[in-house]
Amino acid sequence: MTSFDTPAAAVAGQPSASRNRLLLVVYTAAIFVSALLLFSVQPLFTKMVLPRLGGSPAVWSVAMVFFQSLLLGGYAYAHFLMQLKNRMIPVVVHLVLLVVALLTLPLSIASGWGEPPSSGYAFWLLGLFAVSIGLPFFALAANNPMLQAWFVRTGHPDGPDPYFLYASSNIGSFLALLSYPVLLEPMFTLRTQNLIWTGGYGLLIVLIATCGVLLLRSPANAAVDVLAGPDDAPAPSWTLRARWIFLAAVPSGLLIAVTAHISTDVAAAPLLWVLPLSLYLLTWVLVFQSRPLLPHRWMLLAQPLAIAGVIVLLAIGGEQNLLLLLGGHLLAFFIIAMACHGELARTRPAAKYLTGFYVALSFGGMLGGLFAGLIAPFTFSWIAEYPILLALAALCRPPGGDERLPRWSLWYWPFLAVLAAALLAPSWIDSGTLVGWLVDYRLWMIGAVGVLSALLALGINANRWKIFATVAVALVLIRAYPSDDGRVETVRSFFGVHKIVVTPHGQYHVLMHGTTIHGAEKFQNDDGTPLTGRPEPISYYHKDGGIGRAITAIRKRKGAPLRVAVIGLGSGTLACASQPGESWKFFEIDQSMVDTASDPKYFTYIKNCEPGLKPVMGDARLTFAREPDGIYDMIIVDAYSSDAIPIHLATQEAMKIYKDKLAPQGVVVMHVSNRHLELESVVVSIADANGMKSWVYDEDSNRDSEYIFATDVVVSARAEADVGELAASKVWEETDADTNQRVWTDDYSNVLGAVYRRLRDGE
């Protein structure tokens, strides 16, 4: 007699208690490990790909589109196999797929995909992901619905409602993502992470094979009653299926939109990518519990308040405390996702329709990802997808419900129309003082309309269309009165949204990415007369700042025209730091940035100082590596997306490339000003690893007036004599590498540590 069954159980056609426990443990473990692998591969492989495209946060958005699309493919594959009556075929076919996928490991970027094209980055990335990790990810994607369907067919007592296994899956996903920036990234190199992941994949095959054996050894008629279902469980209507898709699409799109919104201003790294995705997965865990920790009705009550909170955060804009920025957007996203996913859990079908339900969920997830990750960036010149999805979230509320105060609610539509006209009309007409007053108080207006939408939901139980319309009005107000700083134009590319702000009366033109200024130019004197002649570099590049002092010192030390390489163009300010006879070569990845800096209606640095400038296009790690060795007296690294540092430009290998390109006595100047990351020690360490000394210029981080900004700069050179007068300057400090801090390499970085050091230093 085995531990799997007893004669009595066999006669009755029901598994024994011990077999039930074994089934539950093995299936739960297999689904948990599968989810752990599925969601740990996302930050792992995306980090491998980042250096190919300048560390752009958009890499993660496109990656999410790929993962969601392949998840749909895996769910559809599982749904098809589970329509077969024969239990043996799905088990054999899926195990063969898993073994074939194992042969493609460890993970690596496919040959022939080392360098991106000059355009079409998103589609190139999708191809790279498909040929590099498409097969193993597809196999993993099918596991969750497949194993749940197998579990139903084993005849386990919990088979009629197997959705608790979906919670187990999402717990694994949640832990995988949360552990990546906290444990895996700080502790292990990419190679070690890859080997651990490959070992886990092998373990998963063993677990799934065991699940298959347990299924095949179950009585053939064990699940007949479960699959037949009760008489009152008809097939879901197409209207309900469409609502499932919509309820899945909105939070999926919001996931990408909120990730792009917060990661642009901190770092293009898994640290901030995994936070929204972890919360997204946590919502699935919570809503599919048999007794939810957070009741669905609570989330429906909180959802309008969350939407109103995001409206206020979007209206405030500007520089916010990191914890406030992250906490506000993430908390609101969590509540909105909980409300949407709670509706999905509430309307889930009987077990026999399980795989079809998951296909609808994954299809909705793919649609939301496509909209936010691919369609919106090509359609809008600003990040419009975030407010659009925020408004659509109001439509995710359950239909119906009796409104309180019905007599008053009838007047709501005329009231909203009059309110919208009164608030929006002044922005479209030249009404002088009135527009100025509205701009000054726009936050109060937007906040009031946002709160109104929340009160509608909570106070009179308004229907979702009224809440949607009110939210839409508040969001339109943000665009109608965008800023009190002046006229704003936006330019969007794969690498983000750039804003050109023309201050009142046109005195300054300012280039911004996210909430970070990347350059500025003064066009008028204080008395309003136009400036003429060669523009003077300002913002971070003024003559008394770190970069300006470094250029002056190296020019004086050499006593001859400099040969300079600049990584990162920005507004083109450094073009006017050059002198006649010198050779300055710029390297830039974003063509829209070149077009903006070269257009004299925005900035005139290039026109007046380097009119023939043609930057080298492409990622600097690839293009700059092709430059001849030993030719540059100075290399200036100033490549940021908002406050996000492309990590692959701040590694030991990157510094070696810079060092190889330096002429004798040449120096590397790295601009490391950052609100959220402490990067001085990172640069000092990678320079030390290449046998170079470093000097740090660390000004007060508070901004000065007239667009003259404080800067943090690190100058690295082979010897003290190479930096000239900087070595004896009181404002430059020779700094040794921190022996307790691990050197960043192409295989290792620790963004969380850089954030911690900035917080520790009180910045």
C-alpha positions in Angstrom: 0.0 0.0 0.0 1.4 3.4 -1.0 1.0 6.7 0.7 -1.0 8.0 -2.3 -4.2 6.1 -1.8 -6.0 3.4 0.0 -8.3 0.7 -1.3 -11.3 2.6 0.2 -10.3 5.8 -1.5 -9.7 4.1 -4.8 -13.1 2.5 -4.7 -14.7 5.8 -3.8 -12.8 7.5 -6.5 -11.5 10.1 -4.1 -7.9 10.9 -3.0 -6.9 10.2 0.6 -6.1 13.0 3.1 -2.4 12.4 2.8 -2.6 12.6 -1.0 -4.6 15.8 -0.7 -1.9 17.3 1.4 0.8 16.2 -1.1 -1.2 17.7 -4.0 -1.7 21.0 -2.2 2.0 21.3 -1.2 3.4 20.3 -4.6 1.1 22.4 -6.7 1.5 25.4 -4.4 5.3 25.1 -4.5 5.3 24.7 -8.3 3.1 27.8 -8.9 5.1 29.8 -6.3 8.5 28.9 -7.9 7.2 29.5 -11.4 6.0 33.0 -10.4 9.2 33.7 -8.6 11.2 32.9 -11.8 8.7 34.7 -14.1 8.9 38.0 -12.3 12.6 37.9 -11.3 13.6 37.5 -15.0 12.0 40.8 -15.8 14.3 43.1 -13.9 17.3 40.7 -14.4 17.1 40.7 -18.2 16.0 44.3 -18.6 19.1 45.3 -16.7 21.2 43.4 -19.2 19.5 45.3 -22.0 19.7 48.8 -20.5 23.2 49.7 -21.7 22.1 49.1 -25.3 19.8 52.2 -25.1 21.4 54.7 -22.8 19.7 53.4 -19.7 16.4 55.0 -20.8 13.4 54.3 -18.5 11.4 53.6 -21.7 13.3 50.3 -21.9 11.3 49.1 -19.0 8.0 50.3 -20.5 8.7 48.4 -23.7 9.8 45.4 -21.7 6.5 45.4 -19.9 4.6 45.4 -23.2 6.6 42.4 -24.3 6.1 40.5 -21.0 2.3 41.2 -21.0 2.0 40.2 -24.6 3.8 36.9 -24.1 1.8 36.3 -20.9 -1.3 36.5 -23.1 0.3 33.9 -25.5 1.1 31.6 -22.6 -2.4 31.9 -21.2 -4.0 31.2 -24.6 -1.7 28.2 -25.0 -2.7 26.8 -21.6 -6.4 27.4 -22.5 -6.0 25.5 -25.7 -4.3 22.5 -24.2 -6.9 22.3 -21.4 -9.7 21.9 -23.9 -8.3 18.5 -24.8 -10.1 15.5 -23.1 -6.9 13.5 -22.9 -5.0 14.3 -19.6 -1.7 12.9 -20.9 -1.2 15.2 -23.9 -1.1 18.6 -21.9 1.4 17.1 -19.4 3.8 15.7 -22.1 3.6 18.7 -24.4 4.2 21.2 -21.6 7.1 19.2 -20.1 8.7 19.0 -23.6 8.4 22.8 -24.0 10.0 23.4 -20.6 12.9 21.1 -21.4 13.5 22.7 -24.8 13.5 26.1 -23.2 16.0 24.9 -20.6 18.5 24.2 -23.4 18.5 28.0 -24.3 19.7 29.0 -20.8 21.6 30.7 -19.2 19.9 34.0 -20.3 21.9 36.1 -22.7 21.4 38.7 -25.4 21.0 36.9 -28.7 23.9 37.3 -31.2 23.4 39.9 -33.8 21.5 42.2 -31.4 24.5 44.0 -29.8 23.8 47.5 -31.3 20.4 49.2 -31.8 19.4 50.9 -35.0 19.3 54.6 -35.5 15.5 54.7 -35.0 12.6 52.3 -34.2 14.0 51.5 -30.8 10.8 50.1 -29.3 10.3 47.5 -32.1 14.0 46.6 -32.0 13.7 46.0 -28.3 10.6 43.8 -28.8 12.6 41.7 -31.3 15.6 41.5 -28.9 13.4 40.2 -26.1 11.6 37.8 -28.3 14.7 36.0 -29.7 16.7 36.2 -26.4 14.2 35.1 -23.7 10.9 34.5 -25.6 10.8 30.7 -25.3 11.6 30.3 -21.5 9.3 33.2 -20.7 6.5 31.8 -22.8 6.8 28.4 -21.0 6.8 30.1 -17.6 3.8 32.3 -18.6 1.6 29.2 -19.2 2.3 27.6 -15.8 -0.2 29.5 -13.6 -3.4 28.8 -15.5 -2.1 25.4 -16.6 -1.3 24.1 -13.1 -4.5 25.5 -11.7 -6.5 23.6 -14.4 -4.5 20.4 -13.6 -5.2 20.9 -9.9 -9.0 21.1 -10.6 -8.7 17.8 -12.5 -7.0 16.0 -9.6 -10.2 15.9 -7.7 -8.8 17.8 -4.7 -11.6 19.2 -2.4 -10.5 22.7 -3.1 -10.7 22.2 -6.8 -14.1 23.9 -7.3 -12.5 27.2 -6.3 -8.7 27.1 -7.2 -8.3 30.9 -7.3 -6.4 30.7 -4.0 -3.5 29.3 -6.1 -3.5 32.6 -8.1 -2.8 34.4 -4.8 0.1 32.0 -4.2 1.4 32.8 -7.7 1.3 36.5 -7.0 3.0 36.1 -3.6 5.9 34.5 -5.5 5.9 37.3 -8.0 5.7 39.9 -5.3 8.6 38.5 -3.3 10.7 38.1 -6.5 10.3 41.7 -7.4 10.7 43.1 -3.9 13.8 41.0 -3.3 15.6 42.1 -6.5 16.6 45.6 -5.5 17.0 44.8 -1.8 18.8 41.5 -2.0 19.8 40.2 -5.4 21.1 43.5 -7.0 23.2 44.6 -4.0 24.6 41.1 -3.3 25.1 39.3 -6.6 26.6 40.1 -10.0 24.4 39.7 -13.1 26.3 36.5 -13.9 25.6 35.0 -10.5 21.9 36.1 -10.7 21.7 34.4 -14.1 23.1 31.1 -12.8 20.8 31.1 -9.7 17.8 31.7 -12.1 18.9 28.9 -14.3 19.1 26.5 -11.4 15.6 27.6 -10.3 14.3 26.8 -13.7 15.7 23.3 -13.5 14.0 22.8 -10.1 10.7 24.1 -11.5 10.8 21.4 -14.2 11.1 18.7 -11.5 8.1 20.2 -9.6 5.9 20.5 -12.7 6.8 16.9 -13.7 5.7 15.8 -10.2 2.4 17.8 -10.6 1.9 15.9 -13.9 2.5 12.6 -12.3 0.0 13.3 -9.5 -2.6 14.4 -12.1 -2.2 11.2 -14.2 -2.3 9.0 -11.0 -5.6 10.7 -10.0 -8.8 8.8 -10.7 -10.0 9.5 -14.3 -13.4 10.6 -13.0 -12.2 12.6 -10.0 -13.0 16.0 -11.6 -16.1 15.2 -13.5 -18.4 16.9 -11.0 -16.2 19.9 -10.7 -15.9 20.5 -14.4 -19.6 19.9 -15.0 -20.3 22.6 -12.5 -23.6 23.5 -10.8 -26.7 24.2 -12.9 -26.6 27.9 -12.0 -23.1 28.5 -13.5 -23.8 29.5 -17.2 -21.0 30.6 -19.5 -19.9 34.2 -18.9 -21.6 36.7 -21.3 -19.6 38.6 -23.9 -20.5 41.8 -22.0 -18.9 40.4 -18.8 -15.8 39.3 -20.7 -15.4 42.8 -22.2 -15.7 44.2 -18.7 -13.0 41.8 -17.5 -10.7 43.0 -20.3 -11.4 46.7 -19.4 -10.9 46.1 -15.6 -7.6 44.4 -16.4 -6.4 47.0 -19.0 -6.8 50.2 -16.8 -4.5 49.1 -13.9 -2.1 47.5 -16.4 -1.7 50.7 -18.3 -1.5 52.7 -15.1 1.3 50.5 -14.0 3.5 51.6 -16.9 2.3 55.2 -16.7 3.1 55.6 -13.0 6.4 53.8 -13.4 7.5 56.1 -16.1 6.3 59.1 -14.1 8.4 58.3 -11.0 11.4 56.6 -12.5 12.2 59.5 -14.8 13.1 61.7 -11.9 15.2 59.2 -9.9 17.0 56.4 -11.8 16.5 54.1 -14.8 17.0 51.1 -12.6 15.1 48.1 -11.3 14.9 49.8 -7.9 11.9 52.0 -8.9 10.5 49.7 -11.6 9.8 46.9 -9.2 7.9 49.1 -6.6 4.8 49.7 -8.7 4.9 46.2 -10.2 5.2 44.7 -6.7 2.2 46.6 -5.5 0.3 45.6 -8.7 1.0 41.9 -7.9 0.2 42.4 -4.2 -3.3 43.6 -5.2 -3.9 40.3 -7.0 -2.8 38.4 -3.8 -5.2 40.4 -1.6 -8.3 40.4 -3.8 -8.2 36.6 -4.4 -8.0 35.7 -0.7 -11.0 33.8 0.6 -11.3 36.5 3.3 -9.6 39.6 1.9 -7.5 41.6 4.3 -8.8 44.8 2.7 -12.5 44.5 1.9 -13.5 45.4 -1.6 -16.1 48.0 -0.4 -13.3 49.8 1.5 -11.3 50.1 -1.7 -14.3 51.4 -3.7 -14.8 54.1 -1.0 -11.1 55.0 -1.1 -10.7 55.0 -4.9 -12.1 58.5 -5.6 -9.9 59.9 -2.8 -6.9 58.3 -4.4 -7.8 59.7 -7.8 -8.2 63.2 -6.2 -4.8 62.8 -4.5 -3.0 62.1 -7.8 -4.8 65.1 -9.4 -3.3 67.3 -6.7 0.2 65.7 -7.1 0.1 66.3 -10.9 -1.1 69.9 -10.4 1.7 70.6 -7.9 4.4 69.3 -10.2 7.9 70.7 -9.5 10.4 69.3 -7.1 8.9 67.2 -4.4 10.4 65.3 -1.5 11.3 61.8 -2.8 9.2 60.0 -0.2 6.2 62.2 -0.8 6.5 61.8 -4.6 6.9 58.0 -4.4 4.5 57.5 -1.5 1.7 59.6 -2.9 1.7 58.1 -6.4 2.3 54.5 -5.3 -0.4 54.6 -2.6 -3.0 56.0 -5.0 -2.0 53.4 -7.7 -2.3 50.6 -5.1 -5.8 51.7 -4.1 -7.0 52.2 -7.7 -5.6 48.8 -8.7 -7.2 47.2 -5.7 -10.6 48.6 -6.7 -10.2 47.3 -10.3 -8.9 43.9 -9.4 -11.4 43.6 -6.6 -14.1 43.9 -9.2 -12.5 41.1 -11.2 -12.4 38.9 -8.2 -16.0 39.6 -7.4 -17.1 38.7 -10.9 -14.8 35.7 -11.4 -16.5 32.6 -13.0 -16.8 29.0 -11.9 -13.7 26.8 -12.1 -14.6 25.3 -15.5 -14.2 28.7 -17.1 -10.9 29.4 -15.3 -8.5 29.4 -18.3 -10.8 31.6 -20.3 -11.0 34.1 -17.4 -7.2 34.3 -17.3 -7.1 34.8 -21.1 -9.4 37.8 -20.7 -7.3 39.2 -17.9 -4.0 38.8 -19.8 -5.6 40.3 -23.0 -6.7 43.3 -21.0 -3.2 43.6 -19.5 -1.7 43.5 -22.9 -4.0 46.2 -24.2 -3.3 48.5 -21.3 0.5 47.9 -21.8 0.3 48.6 -25.5 -1.5 51.8 -25.0 0.8 53.2 -22.2 4.0 51.6 -23.5 3.8 51.9 -27.3 0.8 53.9 -28.6 0.9 56.9 -26.2 4.6 57.7 -26.7 4.0 58.0 -30.4 0.7 59.8 -30.1 1.2 62.5 -27.4 3.9 65.0 -27.0 3.5 64.8 -23.2 2.7 61.9 -20.8 -1.0 62.1 -21.4 -1.6 58.4 -20.8 -1.3 58.9 -17.0 -4.3 61.3 -16.6 -6.3 59.5 -19.3 -6.0 56.2 -17.5 -6.7 58.0 -14.2 -10.0 59.2 -15.6 -10.8 55.8 -17.0 -10.3 54.3 -13.5 -13.5 56.0 -12.5 -15.4 53.9 -15.0 -14.0 50.8 -13.3 -16.4 51.3 -10.5 -19.4 48.9 -10.4 -22.4 49.9 -12.5 -25.8 50.8 -11.0 -26.5 51.9 -7.5 -29.1 54.3 -6.3 -27.9 57.9 -6.0 -28.6 59.8 -2.8 -30.4 63.1 -3.2 -31.8 62.2 -6.7 -33.5 65.6 -7.1 -30.2 67.4 -6.7 -28.2 65.0 -8.8 -30.4 65.8 -11.8 -28.8 69.3 -11.8 -25.3 68.0 -11.7 -24.6 67.8 -15.5 -25.6 71.5 -16.1 -23.6 72.5 -13.0 -20.5 70.7 -14.3 -20.9 72.2 -17.7 -21.1 75.8 -16.3 -18.2 75.1 -14.0 -16.0 73.8 -16.8 -16.8 76.7 -19.0 -16.1 79.2 -16.3 -12.8 77.8 -15.4 -11.5 76.9 -18.9 -12.7 79.8 -21.0 -10.2 82.4 -19.6 -7.3 80.1 -20.7 -8.5 80.4 -24.3 -9.0 84.2 -24.4 -6.7 87.1 -23.8 -8.2 88.3 -20.5 -5.1 89.6 -18.8 -5.6 89.9 -15.1 -8.2 87.2 -14.9 -5.9 84.6 -16.5 -3.1 85.6 -14.2 -5.3 85.3 -11.2 -6.5 81.8 -12.3 -2.9 80.7 -12.9 -2.0 81.8 -9.4 -4.8 79.8 -7.9 -5.0 76.9 -10.3 -3.9 74.4 -7.7 -6.8 75.4 -5.5 -9.2 75.1 -8.4 -7.9 71.7 -9.5 -7.8 70.4 -6.0 -11.4 71.6 -5.4 -12.6 69.8 -8.6 -10.7 66.7 -7.6 -12.2 66.8 -4.1 -15.6 67.3 -5.7 -15.3 64.1 -7.6 -14.4 62.3 -4.4 -17.4 63.8 -2.6 -19.7 62.8 -5.4 -18.7 59.2 -5.0 -18.9 59.2 -1.2 -21.6 61.7 -0.5 -24.4 61.1 -3.1 -23.2 57.8 -4.4 -23.0 59.3 -7.9 -22.8 57.0 -10.9 -19.4 56.4 -12.4 -20.0 58.6 -15.5 -20.4 61.7 -13.3 -17.2 60.9 -11.4 -15.4 60.3 -14.7 -16.6 63.6 -16.2 -15.6 65.5 -13.0 -12.1 63.9 -13.0 -11.7 64.8 -16.7 -12.5 68.4 -16.0 -9.9 68.6 -13.2 -7.2 67.0 -15.5 -8.0 69.3 -18.4 -7.5 72.2 -15.9 -3.9 71.0 -15.4 -3.2 71.4 -19.1 -5.1 74.6 -19.4 -3.1 76.3 -16.7 0.1 74.3 -16.8 2.6 76.6 -15.1 3.1 80.0 -13.6 6.7 80.0 -14.9 5.8 81.0 -18.5 5.1 79.4 -21.9 5.8 75.7 -22.2 6.5 73.5 -25.2 7.0 69.8 -25.0 9.0 67.4 -27.1 8.7 63.6 -26.7 10.9 60.8 -27.8 11.8 57.3 -26.7 14.1 58.9 -24.1 11.4 60.9 -22.4 9.5 64.2 -22.5 11.5 67.4 -22.7 10.0 70.8 -21.8 11.2 74.1 -23.1 10.0 76.8 -20.7 10.0 80.4 -21.8 9.9 82.5 -18.7 7.6 85.6 -18.5 8.7 88.3 -20.9 11.0 85.8 -22.6 14.1 86.6 -20.5 15.2 83.0 -20.1 14.7 79.8 -22.1 14.9 76.7 -19.9 15.3 73.0 -20.9 13.7 70.6 -18.5 13.3 66.8 -18.4 10.8 65.7 -15.7 11.4 68.2 -12.9 15.1 68.7 -13.5 16.6 71.6 -15.4 19.1 70.5 -18.0 20.2 73.9 -19.3 19.1 77.5 -19.6 20.0 80.5 -21.8 19.4 84.2 -21.1 17.9 86.1 -24.0 17.2 89.5 -22.4 19.0 91.9 -20.1 17.3 92.9 -16.9 16.0 96.0 -18.5 14.2 94.0 -21.2 16.7 94.7 -24.1 17.8 91.7 -26.2 21.2 90.1 -25.5 23.6 90.1 -28.4 26.8 88.4 -29.2 28.2 85.1 -27.8 25.9 83.7 -25.1 27.5 83.1 -21.7 27.1 79.6 -20.3 24.8 79.6 -17.2 22.9 76.9 -15.2 25.4 74.2 -14.2 28.0 75.4 -16.6 28.8 78.9 -15.5 32.5 79.8 -15.2 32.6 79.7 -11.4 30.9 76.3 -11.1 32.6 72.9 -10.9 32.6 72.2 -14.7 33.6 75.8 -15.5 36.5 75.7 -13.0 37.7 72.4 -14.3 37.8 73.6 -17.9 39.7 76.8 -16.9 42.2 74.8 -14.9 43.0 72.2 -17.6 43.2 74.9 -20.3 45.6 76.8 -18.1 47.7 73.7 -17.3 48.0 72.7 -21.0 48.7 76.2 -22.3 47.4 75.2 -25.7 44.0 74.6 -27.4 42.1 71.7 -25.9 40.7 68.7 -27.5 37.4 67.9 -25.6 34.8 65.1 -25.8 31.4 65.8 -24.2 28.9 63.0 -23.6 25.5 64.5 -23.4 24.4 67.6 -25.4 21.5 69.1 -23.3 20.7 72.6 -24.5 24.2 72.9 -26.1 25.5 75.2 -23.4 29.0 73.7 -23.4 29.4 74.6 -27.0 30.0 78.1 -25.7 32.6 76.9 -23.3 35.0 76.3 -26.2 37.6 78.8 -27.5 38.9 79.4 -31.0 41.2 76.7 -32.2 39.9 74.1 -29.8 38.2 70.9 -30.9 35.0 69.9 -29.1 33.1 66.8 -30.1 29.7 65.9 -28.7 28.1 62.5 -28.3 24.3 62.3 -27.9 21.7 59.4 -28.1 18.5 61.4 -28.5 17.9 63.1 -31.9 15.1 65.2 -30.5 17.6 66.7 -28.1 19.9 67.7 -31.0 17.0 69.2 -32.9 15.9 71.2 -29.8 19.4 72.5 -29.0 20.0 73.4 -32.7 16.8 75.4 -33.1 17.6 79.1 -32.4 14.0 79.8 -31.4 14.8 77.6 -28.3 18.6 78.0 -27.8 21.4 79.8 -29.6 24.5 78.3 -28.0 25.2 76.0 -31.0 24.2 78.6 -33.6 26.6 81.3 -32.1 29.4 79.1 -30.9 29.6 75.9 -32.9 27.4 76.4 -36.0 28.7 73.4 -37.8 28.2 71.1 -34.8 27.1 67.5 -35.8 27.0 65.3 -32.7 27.9 61.6 -32.9 24.6 59.8 -32.5 24.1 56.7 -30.5 24.7 55.3 -27.0 28.1 56.7 -25.8 29.3 53.3 -24.5 29.2 52.1 -28.1 30.1 55.2 -30.1 32.7 56.7 -27.8 34.5 53.3 -27.6 35.2 53.6 -31.3 37.2 56.9 -30.9 41.0 56.6 -31.2 42.9 56.1 -28.0 45.0 58.8 -26.3 43.6 61.9 -28.1 41.4 63.9 -25.6 42.6 66.4 -23.1 39.3 66.4 -21.3 36.2 64.1 -21.3 33.1 65.6 -19.8 30.4 63.1 -18.9 27.0 64.9 -18.5 24.4 62.4 -19.7 21.3 62.4 -17.6 17.6 61.7 -18.2 16.0 64.1 -15.7 17.8 63.1 -12.5 18.3 59.5 -13.7 21.9 58.5 -14.3 22.6 55.9 -17.1 24.3 53.4 -14.8 26.4 51.9 -17.6 28.2 55.2 -18.0 29.3 55.1 -14.4 31.0 51.7 -14.1 34.5 50.5 -13.9 34.4 49.4 -17.5 33.1 52.7 -18.7 35.8 54.6 -16.8 38.4 52.4 -18.5 37.1 53.4 -21.9 37.3 57.1 -20.8 40.9 56.6 -19.5 42.0 54.9 -22.7 40.8 57.8 -24.8 42.7 60.4 -22.7 45.8 62.0 -24.0 48.8 62.2 -21.6 47.8 64.4 -18.7 44.1 64.2 -19.7 41.2 64.3 -17.2 37.7 62.9 -16.9 35.1 65.4 -15.6 31.9 63.8 -14.4 28.9 65.9 -13.5 27.2 64.1 -10.6 24.6 66.6 -9.3 21.6 64.6 -8.2 18.7 65.1 -5.8 18.2 61.4 -5.0 21.5 59.5 -5.5 24.9 60.1 -4.0 27.2 59.5 -6.9 30.5 61.1 -5.9 31.7 58.0 -4.1 30.6 55.8 -7.0 32.8 57.8 -9.5 35.7 58.0 -7.1 35.6 54.2 -6.7 35.4 53.4 -10.4 38.3 55.8 -11.0 40.4 54.3 -8.2 39.7 50.8 -9.8 41.4 52.1 -12.9 44.4 53.6 -11.1 43.2 57.2 -11.2 43.0 59.9 -8.5 39.9 62.0 -8.0 39.0 65.5 -6.8 35.5 66.4 -5.7 33.8 69.8 -6.1 30.7 69.7 -3.9 28.7 72.9 -3.7 25.7 73.7 -1.5 22.8 72.0 -3.3 20.5 75.0 -3.0 19.9 76.8 -6.3 21.1 80.3 -6.7 19.2 83.1 -8.5 19.3 84.0 -12.2 19.6 80.3 -13.2 23.1 79.9 -11.8 23.1 76.5 -10.1 25.3 74.8 -7.7 27.1 71.7 -9.0 28.7 68.5 -7.8 31.6 67.5 -10.0 34.3 64.8 -9.8 37.5 65.2 -11.8 39.7 62.1 -12.2 43.2 61.9 -13.6 46.2 59.6 -13.6 48.4 62.0 -11.5 48.0 65.1 -9.4 49.9 67.3 -11.9 47.3 66.5 -14.5 44.6 68.6 -12.8 46.8 71.8 -12.5 45.6 74.4 -10.0 42.6 72.2 -8.9 45.0 70.1 -6.8 45.8 73.1 -4.5 42.3 74.7 -4.6 40.4 75.0 -1.4 37.1 74.2 -3.1 38.3 70.9 -4.5 39.0 68.0 -2.2 41.1 65.0 -3.2 39.1 62.0 -2.2 40.0 58.4 -1.7 37.8 55.5 -2.6 35.7 54.0 0.2 37.1 50.6 0.8 33.7 49.5 2.3 31.8 50.3 -0.8 31.7 47.8 -3.7 32.8 49.2 -7.1 30.1 49.5 -9.7 30.7 47.4 -12.8 28.8 46.4 -15.9 27.9 43.2 -13.8 27.1 45.0 -10.5 25.5 48.2 -9.3 23.6 49.2 -6.1 21.2 52.0 -6.7 19.5 51.4 -3.4 22.8 52.1 -1.7 23.2 55.4 -3.5 19.7 56.5 -2.4 20.5 55.5 1.2 23.8 57.5 1.2 22.0 60.6 -0.1 19.3 60.2 2.6 21.9 59.6 5.2 23.8 62.7 4.3 20.6 64.7 4.7 20.3 65.8 1.1 
